[in-house]
Amino acid sequence: MRTVKRSHPAYRDDIADLITRRPIPGPEIDQIDPFLFLNHHGRMVYKPGNNGLPFGPHPHRGFETVTFILEGSLAHHDTGGHESVIEAGGVQWMTAGSGLIHSEISPPSFKRTGGALEILQLWVNLPSHLKMSPPRYSGVQKKQIPHLSLAGGKGSLELIAGEFSGVHGPITSLTGVFMSVVRLSAGAKVTISAPCTRSVFLYVIGGRVAVSGKTVGQWHLVEMNSDGDEIEIEASASTVLLFGHATPINESVVAQGPFVMNSKEEIRQAFADYKAGKFNGANKLLEIGD
């Protein structure tokens, strides 16, 4: 079994009126290569007639964003011509690559009626030879995601990308990332493959578990040692986890604002290209209309 190196608590960093917690980067951890950043928004309840999410048009280059809609809904629109509304239980996976401008806001129906909202966004780095890949986007609803039984029916794994028990997730990552949402009832115990050559991303969205014997509570990111090929997880309460793994890139990371590249010069070029309107041929993104 892989052992736990340490666990990292998420810290509060609210955005406007949006409750936001961020475990990575944090005071003791910059990244779990290639996993760079996680924002956990909510859980919170919006009143009818709200302004919704504050993430209007903004650019990205050099990495991928994976957005998990646990509750509520999310409207996406980008300069690649991709547009969708993903409902609770769905996921959107965007490869910014050479550059996209996108908007992630609440759809008009959510602004009118309000309701519960909980959304997480994970940034996954790309290696230097893929940073300028053509942008792409996949939005999948809950019904498109395989829900696989765990622990004799006491748990489930929602397979987003990669392979598990002979089943493949609906999204194929450029770099072979495995990504899932794991739900466990109290008392459920599972052993999941996590090859020692790959970096593990394990975040406790809610509940409490023992990971390879170490107790980890809600809003904590678990950093694993590379000393085994499996991870044992036992839930002492009803629990929801993000669980993924990927091959480390082992390259320099230079990040500034919405861009993640390998050098300061590449960052300067990203800002210049954005200002010149070279992100998918557009320098302006219209808001999704009401």
C-alpha positions in Angstrom: 0.0 0.0 0.0 1.1 3.6 -0.7 1.5 5.5 2.5 0.5 9.1 3.3 3.2 11.7 3.3 1.0 14.5 4.8 -2.4 16.0 4.4 -3.0 19.7 3.6 -6.0 21.7 4.8 -7.8 23.9 2.3 -7.8 27.6 3.2 -10.6 30.1 2.7 -10.2 32.5 -0.2 -13.7 33.7 -1.0 -14.4 35.3 -4.4 -17.0 38.0 -4.0 -19.9 36.3 -2.2 -18.8 32.8 -3.3 -17.5 30.6 -0.6 -14.1 29.2 -1.9 -11.6 26.9 -0.4 -8.2 26.1 -1.9 -5.9 23.2 -0.8 -3.4 23.6 -3.6 -1.3 25.6 -4.0 -0.9 26.1 -0.3 1.7 27.1 2.4 3.4 23.7 2.3 2.7 22.5 -1.2 3.0 24.2 -4.6 1.7 21.3 -6.8 1.3 17.6 -7.1 2.8 17.3 -10.5 0.9 17.6 -12.9 -2.0 18.8 -10.7 -1.5 22.5 -10.1 -4.6 24.1 -8.5 -7.9 23.3 -7.0 -10.8 25.7 -6.1 -13.7 24.3 -4.1 -16.7 26.6 -4.4 -19.5 26.1 -1.9 -21.5 24.3 -0.7 -23.8 27.3 -0.5 -27.4 28.2 -1.3 -28.3 31.0 -3.6 -31.6 33.0 -3.2 -33.9 33.6 -6.2 -32.9 36.6 -8.2 -29.1 36.1 -7.6 -26.2 37.2 -9.7 -24.7 33.7 -10.0 -21.1 32.9 -10.5 -18.6 35.7 -11.1 -16.4 34.1 -13.7 -17.0 36.2 -16.8 -14.7 36.1 -19.9 -11.1 35.3 -19.1 -8.2 33.7 -20.9 -6.1 30.5 -20.4 -3.1 29.0 -22.0 -0.8 26.0 -21.4 -3.0 23.6 -19.2 -6.4 22.0 -18.8 -9.3 22.8 -16.5 -11.5 20.1 -15.1 -14.7 21.4 -13.5 -17.0 19.1 -11.4 -20.6 20.3 -10.9 -21.7 18.5 -7.7 -24.8 20.7 -7.2 -26.3 23.5 -9.2 -25.5 24.1 -12.9 -22.8 25.8 -15.0 -23.0 27.6 -18.3 -19.8 27.5 -20.5 -19.0 29.5 -23.6 -15.6 29.9 -25.2 -13.9 31.4 -28.3 -13.6 28.0 -29.8 -17.3 28.0 -30.4 -18.1 25.6 -27.5 -21.2 26.2 -25.5 -23.0 24.1 -22.9 -25.0 24.1 -19.7 -23.8 21.2 -17.4 -26.2 20.2 -14.7 -25.5 18.6 -11.3 -23.4 15.4 -11.5 -21.7 16.5 -14.8 -18.2 17.5 -15.6 -16.5 19.8 -18.1 -12.9 19.2 -19.4 -11.3 22.1 -21.3 -7.9 22.0 -22.9 -6.8 25.6 -23.1 -3.7 24.6 -25.0 -2.5 27.5 -27.3 -5.2 29.8 -25.9 -8.9 30.1 -25.2 -11.1 32.8 -23.7 -14.0 31.3 -21.8 -16.8 32.3 -19.5 -18.2 30.1 -16.7 -21.3 31.6 -15.2 -24.7 30.5 -13.8 -27.4 30.0 -16.5 -30.4 32.3 -16.4 -32.6 29.6 -14.9 -30.3 29.3 -11.8 -30.2 33.1 -11.4 -34.0 33.3 -11.4 -34.7 30.4 -9.1 -31.5 30.0 -7.0 -30.7 26.8 -5.2 -27.7 24.8 -3.8 -24.4 25.1 -5.5 -21.1 23.2 -5.1 -18.5 23.3 -7.9 -14.8 22.3 -8.0 -12.2 23.3 -10.6 -8.9 21.5 -11.0 -6.0 22.7 -13.2 -3.9 20.0 -14.8 -0.6 20.9 -16.4 0.4 20.0 -19.9 4.0 19.1 -20.9 6.0 21.6 -23.0 5.3 19.7 -26.3 1.6 19.9 -25.7 1.2 23.4 -24.3 0.4 24.9 -27.7 -2.1 22.1 -28.7 -5.3 23.2 -30.4 -7.9 24.0 -27.7 -10.7 21.6 -27.2 -13.7 21.1 -24.8 -15.8 18.2 -23.6 -18.9 18.7 -21.5 -20.6 15.5 -20.1 -23.8 15.2 -18.1 -24.3 12.9 -15.2 -26.0 10.2 -17.3 -22.9 10.0 -19.6 -20.6 9.1 -16.7 -20.2 5.4 -15.7 -21.2 4.9 -12.0 -19.3 1.7 -10.9 -20.1 -0.1 -7.7 -17.5 -0.3 -4.9 -17.3 -2.0 -1.5 -20.1 -4.4 -2.3 -22.5 -1.7 -3.1 -21.5 0.6 -0.2 -19.7 3.0 -2.5 -19.4 4.1 -6.1 -16.8 5.5 -8.5 -17.9 8.0 -11.1 -15.4 7.4 -13.9 -14.6 10.6 -15.8 -11.3 9.8 -17.5 -9.2 6.7 -17.8 -10.0 3.0 -17.2 -11.4 1.2 -14.2 -12.4 -2.5 -14.0 -12.5 -2.7 -17.8 -14.7 0.4 -18.2 -13.5 3.6 -19.8 -14.6 7.1 -18.9 -16.2 9.4 -21.5 -13.2 11.8 -21.6 -9.8 10.9 -23.1 -7.1 13.1 -21.6 -4.1 14.2 -23.8 -1.8 12.9 -21.1 -3.5 9.8 -19.9 -5.0 11.3 -16.7 -7.2 9.1 -14.6 -10.0 11.1 -12.8 -13.0 10.1 -10.8 -15.4 11.1 -8.0 -15.7 8.5 -5.3 -18.6 8.2 -2.9 -18.5 6.0 0.2 -21.0 5.2 2.8 -19.9 5.0 6.5 -18.1 1.7 7.0 -17.2 1.2 3.3 -13.6 0.1 2.7 -12.0 0.0 -0.7 -8.6 -0.7 -2.3 -7.9 1.3 -5.5 -5.0 1.0 -7.9 -2.6 3.9 -7.9 0.7 2.9 -9.6 3.8 4.2 -7.8 5.1 5.8 -11.0 2.1 8.2 -11.0 1.1 11.2 -8.9 -2.1 10.8 -6.9 -4.6 13.5 -6.4 -6.9 12.8 -3.5 -9.1 15.5 -2.0 -11.8 15.0 0.7 -14.8 17.1 -0.5 -16.9 16.0 2.4 -16.9 13.3 5.2 -14.0 11.5 6.9 -11.8 8.7 5.8 -8.7 6.7 6.8 -6.3 6.7 3.9 -3.8 3.9 4.2 -4.5 4.1 8.0 -4.2 7.9 8.4 -7.4 9.8 9.3 -8.3 12.6 6.9 -11.2 15.0 7.3 -13.3 17.2 5.1 -11.5 19.9 3.0 -8.1 18.2 3.1 -5.8 17.2 0.2 -3.8 14.0 0.8 -0.2 13.9 -0.5 0.9 10.3 -1.0 4.4 8.7 -1.0 5.5 6.7 -4.0 6.0 3.4 -2.1 3.3 1.2 -3.4 0.8 0.6 -6.1 -2.6 0.6 -4.3 -4.4 2.9 -1.8 -6.7 1.7 0.9 -9.6 4.0 1.8 -12.0 3.4 4.7 -14.9 5.8 5.4 -16.0 6.5 8.9 -18.7 8.8 7.7 -20.6 9.3 4.4 -17.8 10.7 2.2 -17.2 12.2 -1.3 -13.7 12.3 -2.8 -11.9 13.5 -5.9 -9.5 10.7 -6.8 -7.2 10.8 -9.8 -3.6 10.0 -10.8 -1.3 11.0 -13.6 2.3 10.7 -14.8 4.5 13.5 -13.5 5.8 15.9 -16.1 9.0 16.9 -14.3 9.4 20.3 -16.1 9.7 23.8 -14.8 6.4 25.5 -14.1 6.1 29.3 -14.5 2.6 30.5 -13.8 1.2 34.0 -13.8 -2.5 34.7 -13.6 -4.4 32.6 -16.1 -1.3 31.2 -18.0 0.9 28.3 -17.1 4.1 27.9 -19.2 7.7 26.8 -18.8 9.5 30.1 -18.8 8.9 33.8 -18.1 9.4 34.6 -21.8 6.6 32.2 -22.7 4.4 34.0 -20.1 5.2 37.4 -21.7 4.4 36.0 -25.1 1.0 34.6 -23.8 0.0 38.1 -22.5 1.1 39.7 -25.8 -0.8 37.1 -27.9 -3.9 37.6 -25.7 -3.8 41.4 -26.1 -3.3 41.0 -29.9 -6.5 38.8 -30.1 -4.6 35.6 -31.1 -6.5 33.3 -28.7 -8.5 31.2 -31.2 -8.7 34.3 -33.3 -10.7 36.3 -30.8 -10.0 39.0 -28.2 -13.6 39.4 -27.0 -16.1 36.9 -25.7 -19.7 37.9 -25.4 -21.5 37.0 -22.2 -24.1 34.2 -22.5 -27.3 36.1 -22.9 -30.3 36.0 -20.6 
